[in-house]
Each structure stands twice: as structure tokens, then as C-alpha cells.
Amino acid sequence: MQIVLFLTALLVLALPLGAALAQDADRGAALYTEHCATCHGLDGRGDGPMAGVLMIKPVNLTELAAANGGSFPLERVVKRIDGRDPLVSHGSPMPVYGQFFGFDAEAALEGEVPTVQPVADLVAHLKEIQRAE
């Protein structure tokens, strides 16, 4: 039994940090559909059914990297989702699901930009839907 624990510990230590804190793009896609598609549209193009009533038109999420010189703006996206970089587009801060996506320093995952698991999963989905330039 001790040898199994030892080998498991070695395997975990050998993994890069990003692999240990895996993002789940499929879970992120489900979160996106539930929490974001109403404004940003099912395909992320900013054409959701609520887009027309917002003070600021929702951004086309498939063009985040293209609008940032081909590099996905990770920190800006994470902080916009978790509320550390708020956007008032409908009379209240974006996101309206702040309790779910809100930044919690105690629950934050370590990484390039500390965040909570639902945000990490959602960002993984957003990275997948980026259109090629």
C-alpha cells in the first residue's frame, strides 16, 4: 500500500501545475449555456435574446483573442467574469451571477490568474470557441 501512495505522490509531483488544476471545457460549456448565452448568444457572438435591451452590447466572445493581437486575454476575461473588473451593462454589474462566479480568495485555484473552479471551466470553454484569424 505504501508503494502505491509513494508512486501516486511521484506522479502528482511530475505533473505540471496546470494539469493538477485541470479546467473542464465541457463543464464550462454547460455553465456558459446556463449563465451567459442569454446575453452573449449560444455561439458566443453577442447576439443573445437579451442583447437588444442592454445598455452596452455584449461582446462577441469568439473574437477575444483576435481583438487582443491573437493572444487570449486571460486575466481580463477572468476578472470580468468573477467581478474584479466589473462592467455595468444592464443596470447592475456583469456578471449577474456574482454569487456563483464571484472571486473567493480562500477558494481560489493557484495559477497564472487565481480564480475559482467555475470560472476556470468557463474560461476553458471560451478559449475553445475562439475563431481563427
N, C-alpha and C positions, 0 to 999 in steps of 0.2 A: 504494500500500500504506500509506503514512504517513497519508493522509487517512482510510482505513478505521480504522486504530488510533486516530487522533485522535477520530473520531466515536464509536467504541466507548467510549473513555475518557469523553467527554462524557455519553454515555447512562448509564454506570455512576454517574457523579457526580450525575446528575439523579435517580437512583432514591433513594427513602427508604431509610434503613439497614435497616429491617425487610424490604424487598423484596430487598435484596442478600443477606441472611442468611435465605433462604426456609425455611420449615418445610413439610414434606411430610406432610399428614394421612393420605394413603394409606399411606405408608411407616410412619407412626405406628400406623395400624390393624393393619398386619401385625405390628409389634413388640408391640402390645397383645395380640393373639391368641396370640403365641408366649410372651410373658413374664408377662402379667398376668391373663389370663382364667381360669387355673386357680383363682385365689382370688377375683377380682372378678367372674367370670362373663363370658360372651360379650358381653352387653349392658352390662356395667359396673355392674350393680345390687347387687354384693356377694354374689352367690349362686353363686359358682363351686363346683366339686366339692370343693375343699379347705376351703371356708369353715367347715364344721362342726368341723374339727379344730384350728382356730386359736384361740389364747388370746384374741385380740381379733378380733371380727367385721370382715371387710373392709367398708370404707365404700362406700356407693352413689356411684360416681363420676359418675353422671348428675346428681347434686344438689349438686355442689361450689359452683357459683355461687349456687344458691338458698339454701344454708346460709351463704353469705357476703354476704347482702343484695343478691343479684343480680349481684355482681361476681366474676368468676373469680379465685380466689386464686393467681395465677401464681407468686409467689415461694415460697409454702408448698408448692405442688404440685411445682415444680421441685426444691426442696431435699429433699422427701420421696422423690422418685424417685431422685435422684442420691446420696442417703445423707448429705447435710449436715444433715438433720433426721431422724435415724433413728427407726424405730418397731419395737420388738421385739414381734412378734405371733405368732411360731411358734418361739421359742427362739433365733432369730438375727435380725439387723437386716433390716428391709424396706428396700430390695428384696434378694431373694436373688441377684439378678443384678448385684451390685455392680461386678464387673469390667467389665460391658458398659455399665451406665448411670452408673458412678461419675464423680464430678466430677474433671476434669483441668484444672487452671488453664492449662496450656500449650496445651491443645486447645480451650479454652472459646471459644464464639462470643460476640461482643460483643452487647450488647442490654440490655434492661431488667433481666434477671436472667441473668448469664453462665452458660452451660451448654454441654454437648456436643451434637452434632447428633442422636444418637438420642433424647435427652431432649426436645429442641426438637420433633422429629417426633411423639413420643408425646404431648406436651402439646397440639400442634395437633389431634390426634385427640380428646383429652379435651375440648377446647373445643367440638368439633363435636357431641359426644354429650350436651352439657348440655341438660336438659329445660327447656322454657319454664315460667315460674312460673304 
